[in-house]
Amino acid sequence: MKNRYFFVLILSVVVNPYGQVWDPEIDTKTYRNPIIHADYSDPDVVRVGDAFFMTASSFNATPGLPILYSNDMIHWKLVNHALPKQIPKEVFQNPQHGKGVWAPSIRFHNDTFYIYWGDPDFGIYMVQTKDPFGTWDKPVLVLPGKGLIDPCPLWDENGNAYLVHAWAGSRAGVKSLVTINKMSYDGTKVLDEGIHVYDGHMINPTVEGTKFYKRNGYYYIFAPAGGVEFGWQLVLRSKHIYGPYEVKRVLEQGSTNTNGPHQGAWVTAPNGTDWFYHFQDKGPYGRIVHLQPMKWVDNWPVMGIDVDKNGIGEPVDSFVKPTSISNSKWIPQTSDNFDEAHIGLQWQWNANSSIKWYTKLPGNDFLRLFPFRSINNNLLHNPNVLLQKFPAPNFVATTKVELTPENNDNVSAGLIVMGYDYSYVAIHNENNQFYIRNYVAMNAQKNPDEQLIFSKK
């Protein structure tokens, strides 16, 4: 097993009546949830004029911090990544599953785009740019420390700047706290130790995912609680930056099939209507993106539809579209013919990529991947695995693979469904003979050998 070499590729081509992997549009006036059936965990959105920009958690994958663009709030396409390499670069030379970029926030201030995110092992970082489609500046460590997560800035009209964040119990030893720090106005550093403004231990455990807003003289902190799978959405409000904060549950699963509806972004459409983006945890499909209508009642937001009139919204399956600005049919990209100068934005590596892993030459309509020895007996720990997100509940993935083993015996190349449990189909070369083989690895994080399911010449 230790002498086997691998390169792995995933391509997705999905056909439905619209030629798309997942269509969030029911008709010209109505959309359906999820609006993105792909793993864009912890989404945050900012509107700039008539344009909307989304980012999301990317964890250990590179490039990180995806930038998605929309002009109708429903259809989205990938346009960039704000983080070409995970930092510190030496740490992410090998896969660090579940680590890296957690719950970013994106904001637009003084003609500049800012993204803040927490790395639970190193602290809170920030990147900025004038052009979200171009190169983002190098990351700045705004607040070093373990367990600092889910940050969001607020530039107050009084000239002060603040940063709210939560805590990861796995690193900090405490959680269920919301903390506000004073921040330099340029957004590059925190100026104090911070003040806790909310403690959720009693009735709202695991409060996290904080987003900071101001409206009608109130400071608002939007924050989920209760955990990813079965949690709910809270809103905290106060007339004073450090509180005391009132708290209200504003979105929950209720009688719907949308579990854990929380953690996202409040956005006002050009027509003045309010909306809330959030995710739903859907197991192996990841955290998919929903959009809820939102309205204000007595200076409290109500998200979705209050079906049972208890003052708490429930998620909608479909609703009237926020805007008719565009009839675009954009979706986050899937298929790649490799006929461009670079591989598509939909591709991500298991760790910081190396130029020696592949070639993509001008004029070629293929991608050449080079084989490297498997690590710890399975592929979960290999950095040179090229992946993209599941794009829909049901889809067909196709690719053309040509294996040229050169002088390396025991070489494989193929198509994989990757996770802590994974399976792949590959062309395999052994003793100058070619085989089609299927392997499975269960609980791959525990370093088991892969199991050969079938082999055929």
PENORRA-V827837 format. One record per run of one state. SS is the DSSP state (H for helix, E for strand, - for the rest). FROM is the first residue (numbers start at 1). TO is the last residue. Records with the same first field share a line. If there is no record, write none. Layout:
SS->FROM-TO ; FROM-TO
This chain:
-->1-4 ; 9-24 ; 26-29 ; 33-35 ; 37-43 ; 49-50 ; 56-58 ; 60-61 ; 63-63 ; 71-76 ; 84-90 ; 94-100 ; 110-111 ; 120-122 ; 130-139 ; 145-147 ; 156-160 ; 168-168 ; 173-176 ; 184-189 ; 191-194 ; 200-207 ; 216-217 ; 226-231 ; 239-245 ; 253-261 ; 269-273 ; 282-282 ; 286-286 ; 298-299 ; 304-304 ; 306-312 ; 315-317 ; 321-347 ; 350-354 ; 360-367 ; 370-371 ; 374-374 ; 376-377 ; 382-384 ; 388-410 ; 418-421 ; 431-432 ; 442-443 ; 447-450 ; 457-457
E->5-8 ; 25-25 ; 30-32 ; 36-36 ; 44-48 ; 51-55 ; 59-59 ; 62-62 ; 64-70 ; 77-83 ; 101-109 ; 112-119 ; 123-129 ; 140-144 ; 148-155 ; 161-167 ; 177-183 ; 190-190 ; 195-199 ; 208-215 ; 218-225 ; 232-238 ; 246-252 ; 262-268 ; 274-281 ; 287-297 ; 300-303 ; 305-305 ; 313-314 ; 318-320 ; 348-349 ; 358-359 ; 368-369 ; 372-373 ; 375-375 ; 378-378 ; 385-387 ; 411-417 ; 422-430 ; 433-441 ; 451-456
H->91-93 ; 169-172 ; 283-285 ; 355-357 ; 379-381 ; 444-446
